[in-house]
Amino acid sequence: MPMKISITSVSGFIGKFLLEELILLNHDISILTRKELPAKHGICNIKGDLLHEGIALDVFVDGSDVVFHCAGEIKDERLMQQLHVNGTQNLLNAVHASIKKYGKPVHWVQLSSVGAYGLDGEGAQSGRTITESSAEQPKGIYEVSKTASDQLVHEFALIEPLFSFTIIRPTIVIGTTMPNQSFHAMARMIKRGIFFRIGRQEAMGNYVHVQDVVRALVKCAYDTRALGKVFIVANDCPLGEVVDALAHAMQVAPPKLVLPERILRLLVKLTPPWLKLPLTTARINALTRRTHYSSDLIGKTLGFFPLEPITASIPRLIADSSARLA
């Protein structure tokens, strides 16, 4: 049955793929945009900004059955708190007004991040499994503000009986036109023959394809078993397999050099701050992290499982990213 759906950040990486999927399902769609966009059949463009309460946000969610909140700031730290926390609160206020006006339920599907659980906590390098019941310990303004946004949604559901939610926390999302810089940086190093592996223990590649994230978001809009749930969406595989698949897709030899982790960490630690090395503690952590994110809950609850193998998707990603790999 067609529903009235509101979507934030349709110009974003995940939001634009979500919009394409929902258009195919013939829903009545409203999108919030700060720019004038050409009219499309079945889509209502509302010019407005999450940072400003007012008539635009009220019109955007007026009478909506489902709100997909996909907005996120990944570059400008000065805007993260404002957008993720203040912007979410402004949108919740508008949803509250719609509920009071129409007296009908609204389901909110929030795009969050596994960063809520912290990237480098105890066991990250020795092996640990993160589930939805793991303690939240976000680090960094992006992760902290996104987790605070999730908390606002939880709190609103406690006071408004006609409001329900599902929160989706994906790992690193990859796909065509992805903004992820670290993935392309790794590919460029492999292409130039300067990438090396760190340590003998196999690190974990915490990736998930954008189409799987979109499928999860849409599933959670329809399936009542998703109400009130937080789901991790992940498709982890050994990082070494990702590295080999990148090399194969770019028709270069897979990296063979393996350097000792302890020596590299000591080198970075002893390097004076004014000497900027391309290798940092954060990058060493990323290349040695053995954290596994479990998607068991969404599988058991909704029968949802990722369909896009990470290594199989890499040839297409490389073909579409040739300009960024030069």
N, C-alpha and C positions, 0 to 999 in steps of 0.2 A: 504494500500500500504506500503510495507517495506520501512523503512527510515534508513539513516545512523545516528546513535546515539552515543554520547560520554557521559560517566558517570564517575564522580569523586567519590571516597570513596565507592567503592563496597565492601570493607571489613568492612565498618561500619554497625551499626545496621539497619538503614533504607536502605542504599545503597544496601545491599546484597539481601533484599527482592525485591527491585526495579529491580535489575538485573534478578532475577528469573522470575519476571512477564514479562519483556521485551524479555527474551529468548523465552518464550511461544508464543510471537507475531511475531517471525521470522524476527526480525530486524537485520541489519548489525551493530554490537555493538563494540565500542572501549572502553577499560577501562584503566585508568591511575593507575599504581601501583608502589610502591617502591620496591616490591619483585618480584622475578621470580615465576610465577604461571604456573601450567600445562595448556597446550593448550586445548581449548574447541571449538567445532564446532560453527562457526558463531561469535566468539569473538576474537577480536584483542587485545592482551595484549601489552600496551605501558609502558615500564619502564621509570618512570620519577617522578618528584616532583614539586608540585605547587609553591614551594618556589624558584624554579630556572627557569628563562626564558631560552628558547633555542629550539633546534630541537625537543626534546621529546614532548613538549606542542604543537608545530606546527603540528607534525604528529598525535597527539592525536585527534585534532579537524579538521584535514584536510578534507574538503568537507562535514562536518557534517551538517545535517538538524536540529538536536536538540541536545542541550547540557544540561544534568542534572548536576547541581552543588550541590552536597550533602555533600561536605567536611566540617568538623567542628571539632574543638578541644574542648573537654569538661573537660579535666583534667588539663593540663599544661597551666597555665595562661601566661607563658613566650612565648608560641607559638601562642596564640590566635590572637593577632594583626597581626603577620606575615602571618598566614595561611588565616585568614578571609579577611584581607584587601590586603596585598601584593600578596597573592596567587590568590585572585579573579582578581586583576588587571593584573597579569601575564597571566591568562587564557583569560581574555577579549582581551588582546593584541594579543594572538594567534588566537582568533576568528576573530578579525579584519583582520589579515593577510589572513585567509581563505576566508573571504568575498571579499577581494580585488582580490584574486587569481581566484575565481570561479564566482564571481558576482551573487551569489544566496543567498536567505534569510537564516538566522540562528535564530532559536527560542531557548531561554535560559530559563530553568525552575530552579529556585533557591529555595533550601530548607533553610528556615530562622527560625524564632522563634517569638512567641508572647511576648517574653522578650523585644522586641522593644518598647512595650507600657508601660513597667515598671510593676513590680509585686506588689509593695506596695504603690502605689500612693493614692491620696485622694479617699476615698470611698471603698478601698480594703477590709476593715473589716466591713463596714456598708452596703455594697452592691452596685455594679456598673456593668455596661455592657460595655465591650470593643468591638468596631467594627473597621473596617478598616479605618474609618474616625477619630478615636480617636488619640489624640496627641501622637507622639513618645517621650518617655522619658525613654530610657534605663538606667539601673543602673548596674554596674559591668562590668568588662572587656569583658566577653563573650557576653553579650547583646549589649554593645556599639560597639564592633568590628563586630558583625553580622549585626547590623543595618547600620554600615558604609559600609559593603560589599554590602548590598541592595542598598545603595545610589550610589555606583559606577556603578551598573547595570542600575539604572535609568538614570544616567548622560550619559552613553555610548549610550543608546537608543536615546537620544536627538541629538546626532551628527552623528549617523549611521542609515540611513533610512532602510537598509536591516536587521537590528537587532531588534528583538522583545523579550519580556520577560514576564514571569509570576513568581510571588514570592508567595510561600506557607509558611504560618506561623502557624505551629501546636502548640497545647498546649503540655503538657507532654506526650510523646509517649511511650506507653507500648506494650509489646508483648514478645514472646519467645526470649531469649538471650538478653533482654534489659539491657543496662548498668546502668539504673537508680538505684542509691543506696538508695535514700530516700524511695522509694516504698517498697523495700525489708526490709529496717530497720523497717518500720511501721509494716510489716507483721511479722517480728521476735518478736517485742514487743507484738503484739496481741497473737501470739502463746505461748509466755512465761507468759501471763497474767499480763503484767505490762503496757499495754497501757491504757491511760485514755483520755476521751474527754474533751475539754476545752470550757467552756461557754455553755449557753443554746441555742444560735442561731446556726442554721444549716450552717456549712461551705460548700463550693463548692469544689468538686473534679474535677480539670481541666485536665482531661485525654482524650486521643484519641488513638485508636488502630493502630498499625503500618500498618496493611493491609488497613485501611481507608486512611492513609497518602499516601501509595503507589498508591492507586486508584486515589487519587486527583492529584498526580504528573503526572501519565500517562494521565489522562483526559486532563490536561492542555497542554500536548504536542500535542494533536490531535485537540482540539476544538479551533477554531479561536476566539470564544467569550472570551477566556481567555487572549488574547493578551493585554499587558500593564496593567494587573490587579495584585493587591495584595489580596490574599485570606487568611482569618483565617480558619483553619480546627480544629474543636473542637467537643467534644461530652460530655459536662459537665453533671455531675450528683451529687446529694448530697453526700458529703464525708462520711456521716454516712452510706449510702448504700454500699459504697466501703468497709468500715470497717466491716460491718456485713457480706458482701460476702466473705471477706478474712477469717473471723472467721469460717464461715460455711465450706469453702473449706478446712480449716486445722482441722476441727472437734473439735473446741474449743468453749467455750461460748463467745458470743459477749461482749465486754467491757461495763460495766455499770457505772463505776466511772466517775463522771463529776466534774471537779475542776473549781473554779472561775477564769476567765481570768484576772481580775484586780489584784488579789492576786499573781498569777503566774508572771505577768509582773513586779510587784513590787519586788518580790523575786529575779528575774533575774537582775533587775536594781541595787539592793542593794548588790548583791554578788560581792566580790572583784575579780578583773580580774585574780588573780593567782589561784583562785578556779574554776576549770573547771567543770561546771555542764553539764549533758547530755541535759538539756533543755536550749535553747537559744532564744533570741528574734526572730531570723529568723525562728526557728521551731514553736514557738508560732504563728507567722504570717502565716506560711504555714497551720497550723491546724485550723485557724480561718478565713482564707481568704474567702470572699464571692463574689469575682469577677466572673462574668459570661462572657465567650468569645462567641461571636455570630458567627455562621457559615451561617447566613442568606444570605450573599452576594453570596457565591459560590453556594448555593442552588438555589437562584433566577436566577443567571447568567448562570450556567451550568447544573442545575438540579441534582447537586451532593449532596448526603446526606450520613452521616456515616451509615454503616450497621452492625458494630460490637459493640453491647451494652457492656459497660465497665464491669458491674457486671456479665454478662453472660460469659465474657472471663476469669474471674479470676480463676475458677477451673483449666483450662488448664495452666495458668501461674504458679499457685502454684505447679501443678504436674511437670512442667518442671524446677522448681526452687528449688527443694527439697534440693539440696546440699548447696544452698545459704541461706537456712532458718534454717540450723542446729544450 
